[in-house]
Amino acid sequence: MKFIDLFAGIGGFRLGMEMAGHELVGWCEIDKFAQKSYRAMYNTKGEWFSNDIRAIKPGDLPDFDCITGGFPCQSFSVAGKRGGFEDTRGTLFFEIARIIRERKPKLVFLENVRGLLNHDGGRTFGTILNTFWELGYDVEWQLLNSKDFGVPHNRERVLIIGYPRGSRRRKIFPIRGTDGTNNTNTIKTVGKWEGTNRHTGQRIYGIDGVFATLTTKDHVNDVPKIAIPVLTPDRINKRQNGRRFKTDGEPMFTLTAQDRHGIYDGYRIRKLTPRECFRLQGFPDELFEKAREVNSDTQLYKQAGNSVTVNVIYEIAKRLGVD
């Protein structure tokens, strides 16, 4: 299946999709440093490219079957409105929607932060669902944690699959982690919404009728701090500069674009290296080495924190295909 990689970053979607046998035909990324890493890590010669999704003319894109991308979570202007395509104007999700409207891909594969589900009282996600409905697409979604897919990284993200209404597709979600297990919260936040009616409420329901309750409300626009969970007696009994750390062998906290994270190796506290951060997102060392040749550690930390986890994308990508 041919796909376009939007908000490409350092290619987490690309790598996972290509590992599953899909073919990239173009990509878009606005950050010049991420572009440098991307070009160093992959063979991009001859590929279609844009540095700004807002400047893309859908008719100029090469033929593709699928759109992928981890788009920013932004509020929509839905006061007094029902929330749909027109209400997304001025946001980056609108840019995705206008490409979908004109090119009608067979699949849309998106990723976002956990807080998308309850952002703005659920109105943000409701508007996204309504937009897909207006565009003629059904939607599936699930909250997945990277630590269930072979990396020691506690990172919850919402994965969204959209496809033309009425198309006969096998169900993608729910998907289980590679260890065969999922936490209860993950199971509760799986959903499938077919556009027989507009989404008018603020609550999102799963296919089993369970309300997708999130026990922790994320402030989407706040950058989460790295090592801040409460210390327990079996952890280190002191902290440095107000930060808290993991011991070797434990799943790592969520990576962000910041570099305040560390591990305790029994002798000293140290921060993770850029290489370790890339590993936590599922990137092989050979690709990290290529990125390191063209970017500073500061940029590498940021790029790892902003990336999707390759392992998660790969497990979903294996289930995708064009009917």
Sequence and secondary structure as in RCSB ss.txt:
>XXXX:A:sequence
MKFIDLFAGIGGFRLGMEMAGHELVGWCEIDKFAQKSYRAMYNTKGEWFSNDIRAIKPGDLPDFDCITGGFPCQS
FSVAGKRGGFEDTRGTLFFEIARIIRERKPKLVFLENVRGLLNHDGGRTFGTILNTFWELGYDVEWQLLNSKDFG
VPHNRERVLIIGYPRGSRRRKIFPIRGTDGTNNTNTIKTVGKWEGTNRHTGQRIYGIDGVFATLTTKDHVNDVPK
IAIPVLTPDRINKRQNGRRFKTDGEPMFTLTAQDRHGIYDGYRIRKLTPRECFRLQGFPDELFEKAREVNSDTQL
YKQAGNSVTVNVIYEIAKRLGVD
>XXXX:A:secstr
 EEEEES TTTHHHHHHHHTT EEEEEE   HHHHHHHHHHS  TT EEES GGG  GGGS   SEEEEE     
   TTS   GGGGTTSHHHHHHHHHHHH  SEEEEEEEGGGGGGGGGHHHHHHHHHHHHHTEEEEEEEEEGGGGT
SSB  EEEEEEEEETT       S   TTS   HHHHHT EEE TTS   SS  B TTS B   SS   TTS   
SS S   TTS S  BTTB  EETTS B    SS   EEE SS EEE  HHHHHHHTT  HHHHHHHHTTS HHHH
HHHHHHS  HHHHHHHHTT    
